[in-house]
Amino acid sequence: MSTARLSAAEIVSELLSALADDGWLTRSTAPAGPGPITPDAGLGDIANAFRAYSHSGALTPAAAHELERAAAAADRAEALGATDSAALYGELGTSLAHLVQARRASAPDAPEFAG
């Protein structure tokens, strides 16, 4: 098991992969979801896409909640700019963590969201 952490660019790539043509969000919300985004989309586009998916009605309430939180973290990362700072890395990691939780919450056997 590798202990190397993902770079900021790799985290962004992971965020984008969920929103790609064959990404889990795109597949699991079709046809109600907003569809894929381009592979070169920026953090603002990623945040907007997460919000659009969260409002699509195609996900469980828990998954939608986690996507809102992922979007908020992506917005904060974008506001920090292109610097490779610890704060930027932290917000990217937070967005990815919420995306992972959204995927888990979208599983058919996920527990119900209590709000």
Secondary structure, DSSP 8 states (H G I E B T S, - for coil): -------HHHHHHHHHHHTSTTSHHHHHHTTTS-----TT--HHHHHHHHHHHHTSS-S-HHHHHHHHHHHHHHHHHHHH-S---HHHHHHHHHHHHHHHHHHHHTSTT------
